[in-house]
Amino acid sequence: MDLSKENDNLQIFVKKDKKDLIENCYNSLGWTKTKEQDNEKYEDTINLTYTRPHKIKNKDALQLLQVHVEHNLNELGKLEKNKHAKTTALGFSLGALAIVLCVIGSIYLFYVKDISSIVLCCGIIALGFFLGINTIISCVKIFKKEKIYFENKSNELNTSIKNICKNAEEFLNN
């Protein structure tokens, strides 16, 4: 069997907004796109089919670089998916607690008659407002830190991907 005429095939599913990056990566790794079609289940995803000769110069090195590129692409996807996870979790949990405190204090305020209970209800409502305001302030601060971390990590991963693709192109051209 003559492997010089055989081709390796690869089918991947990608988000439409990442299509150009991924096409550049796989092209630099020696893959040629043969087919592109929209995914039937998910509107924001497309199916890409690639091929490259089975017998290719520096194949082992290219495959290793492909593993590194795919790992970095997956890390970039996870990073984007969980970009503001801490802010979201903190905002929902403490925000819900603040609302519950305000509602409970307001409800009890209508049912109590003595002055000490009224003061207690007002204190619970004030605590809810205080917690709500602090939640907003904390979420804004954490959001800014998450944004800076995301941008730095995203730039680091994109630079790594570009460097790997550059190395792959050098292997293909040698």
Protein Blocks (a to p, Z undefined) as FASTA:
>chain_A
ZZklpccdddddddfklmmmmmmmmmmnopacfbdcddfklmkbccddddddfbdghklm
mmmmmmmmmmmmmmmmmmmmmmmmmmmmmmmmmmmmmmmmmmmmmmmmmmpmbfklmmmm
mmmmmmmmmmmmmmmmmmmmmmmmmmmmmmmmmmmmmmmmmmmmmmmmmmmmZZ
